[in-house]
Amino acid sequence: MIVAERKTIEEIKQYILPYKNILLTGCGACVTVCFSGGEKEVGILASQLRLLCKKENREINIIEQTVKRQCEKEFTMELENNLKKVDAVICLACGAGSQFIAKYFPTKPVFPGVNTKFLGGTDEPGLWMENCLLCGDCILDKTGGICPIARCSKSLLNGPCGGSQNGKCEIDKDIDCAWQLIYDRMKLLGREQELETIQPIKDWSKSRDGGPRKIVREDLKL
Amino acid sequence: MKSNSNLEKLLETGKFVVTGELGPPKSADGETVRKKAQILKGFIDAVNITDNQTAIVRMSSIAAAVIVQEVGIEPVIQVVTRDRNRIAIQSDILGAAALGLKNVLCLTGDHQKFGNHPQSKNVFDIDGIQLIQMLKNMRDEKKFQCGEEIRNGKKEPIVEPKLFLGAAENPFADPLDFRVVRLAKKVSAGADFIQTQPVFDFERFEKWMDMVREKGLHKMTSILAGVMPVKSVKALQYMKNNVPGMSIPDELINRLEKATDPKEERIKICVETIEKLKKTEGIRGVHIMAIEWEEIVPEIVKRAGLIH
């Protein structure tokens, strides 16, 4: 899933200063699962903002609405009625969700209520880890199912750098060395010899370096 | 001869070589480079010019190498993949070769987190092993990484960079078994010589060398072992506790703490290490890393009997 983290109340407060009527939107997909921008978080932020404005004797009307997925037009359009009633939107969906609002409602200012952090998963309650850098050319077949592009601090393709010690990364003792994990797993699978092959220079044009990406599926087009 | 560099020639003759290290200044002061080079001149066979080591902005390796060359020592330029993509690296290599620089040490580079611009974006378009391979292809296949020939136009001559390629290896990092695999990859990528991280833990180094010899890697590349004169016990303790991938035995720290003449003891340890390395099968020279303590190098070289 896409893992996001809510922005601070101070930052969000700055966004809404010029406005009285605000729509606070949430998304029922990834940000709900990672507790940063679902219906519950929309409710919490709305209460925080109302309290804050009351303290400062400022008038504010907040409408809350969470849709199933903000990265699909049909669900984003469900915001239309409420959007007519407000001056601006605070969006707790990921960066894609915010941009869908900007795209389909070009006259409404939209502000991000979260920082979209990474593609990863829940390792344990309250702990999310990055797993994939969306490089567009998956090599997990060669690395025992552990991604060095996302999980090695230097995105090395040919083994651990000289800073790997006791299974940890040189940049932080709390970060596992991805190459130690890869080596251990490949050994467990009896495939460690495959790591002796030099991985060639990567084609980054399949990643963001090739420009913003799109996928077209003719079979699904209407 | 691949590059005709002096370092290549000396290794070819079988001489036990000595390389040193010179860190360019954190300023535009070329005089500092000249002064440091003057200290080392005549005592070492070649000198590595670091490339923004520990991710701290310094004078460029190639620029400082040209100054060093003017003083009369052969430089080994260092190239890290942290700051440059394949376009910039190949461009720099063409320029370096045009300036008469022949030796290149290929590195991935320290993460920018350790430097003075931790908020910078890193590049890592390629890794250190792929860098060796790319430069080897420029030299041997006379082609850029994209496959185009190294010539200005169809009717123009091919003018490839003639390089002597090196890589670093850390016998003290983990996983130990994989360190030798990684060395083998560097050798097959085209590393003509290897410089290791400084040897403090001889036991671990021997373990690594056993594995190196078992694979016959010492016969396929020239391994120069790293030696580091330390300026103080504190510096050694700092490295032990804070520099990942370093192995420093407690006995060494104890010995330095007990020494009545600490400076003498520090030199002695260095000289002893070199003596041991000279006797180690498969070691073709030493790489003395006396960063910001260049003035100690002549004495170490003399006492270790490395002047021929």
Contacts between the chains, C-beta under 8 A, distances in Angstrom:
chain1	res1	chain2	res2	distance
A	153	B	111	5.4
A	153	B	113	7.8
A	154	B	82	7.4
A	154	B	108	5.7
A	154	B	109	7.9
A	154	B	111	6.4
A	154	B	122	7.3
A	154	B	124	5.1
A	154	B	127	7.1
A	155	B	124	4.9
A	155	B	127	7.8
A	156	B	108	6.5
A	156	B	124	7.5
A	156	B	127	4.6
A	156	B	128	7.9
A	157	B	127	5.5
A	157	B	130	7.1
A	158	B	127	5.5
A	158	B	128	7.8
A	158	B	129	4.3
A	158	B	130	7.0
A	158	B	182	7.1
A	158	B	185	5.8
A	159	B	129	7.7
A	159	B	178	6.0
A	159	B	181	6.9
A	159	B	182	4.5
A	159	B	185	6.9
A	160	B	173	6.8
A	160	B	174	7.2
A	160	B	175	7.2
A	160	B	178	6.6
A	160	B	182	7.3
A	161	B	108	5.5
A	161	B	128	7.7
A	161	B	173	7.6
A	162	B	168	6.9
A	162	B	169	7.4
A	162	B	170	3.2
A	162	B	173	4.8
A	162	B	197	6.2
A	162	B	245	4.7
A	163	B	110	7.6
A	163	B	111	7.5
A	163	B	173	6.6
A	163	B	244	4.4
A	163	B	245	4.8
A	164	B	173	5.1
A	164	B	174	5.1
A	164	B	175	7.4
A	164	B	244	7.4
A	164	B	245	6.8
A	165	B	173	5.9
A	165	B	174	5.4
A	165	B	244	4.7
A	165	B	245	5.4
A	166	B	174	6.3
A	167	B	174	6.7
A	168	B	244	7.5
A	169	B	244	8.0
A	170	B	110	7.9
A	170	B	111	6.5
A	170	B	244	3.9
A	170	B	245	6.6
A	171	B	111	4.9
A	171	B	113	4.8
A	171	B	114	7.7
A	177	B	174	7.4
A	179	B	178	7.6
A	180	B	174	6.4
A	180	B	175	5.9
A	183	B	175	5.4
A	183	B	177	7.8
A	183	B	178	5.2
A	184	B	175	7.8
A	195	B	178	7.3
A	195	B	181	6.5
A	196	B	181	5.5
A	196	B	184	6.7
A	196	B	185	6.8
A	198	B	129	6.1
A	198	B	130	7.6
A	198	B	133	6.7
A	198	B	185	5.4
A	198	B	188	6.7
A	198	B	189	5.9
A	199	B	130	7.7
A	200	B	130	7.1
A	200	B	133	8.0
A	201	B	86	6.9
A	201	B	125	7.9
A	201	B	126	5.1
A	201	B	130	4.8
A	201	B	133	7.7
A	201	B	134	6.8
A	201	B	145	6.4
A	202	B	125	7.9
A	202	B	126	7.7
A	204	B	125	6.5
